[in-house]
Amino acid sequence: MTATPPTPEESKRIKFLVIASENPEARLAAFFAARRARRSNADVCLLSVIEPPEFGHWATVAETMRAEAEEKAERLLNEFAAEIKAQSGTDPERLIREGAIVDEIRKLIEEDPAISILVLGASTEASGPGPLVSSLAQKPAYLGARPIPVTVVPGAMTRDELRKLAG
């Protein structure tokens, strides 16, 4: 999915990067980011990452899986985008990438200087905050050469609590 080039005014605005996934905490992160973006006169960039299938010589199966994953990613982005527009008043940028999630986040941060804050949701599961938040806590350098602040939204927070924090 390609984005249209930003206008000069848009290119001056910062972006909050949110990872779209089926996890409920990701939706809370998007809600929080949208409200903060509205208050900060910023934009939101949604990223959905498709992990590449590993079928080698089973090209037909891999292509079918890739197409299904892309449809799922589009659906997720559309759902998240509707929530973000409702909260911020603006349409978010929507991106789909294929690869390892940590690598794709790092590449996007390096490619887009407007991305200024990564907003992640932390799981409420007993097993921990989730693989992405855990990776960041263990190896913050994975964000690459241009480090940015990371906001972690606790999955146990309510939308009302987030409204109070985000404005």
Disulfide bonds with the S-S distance in Angstrom:
none
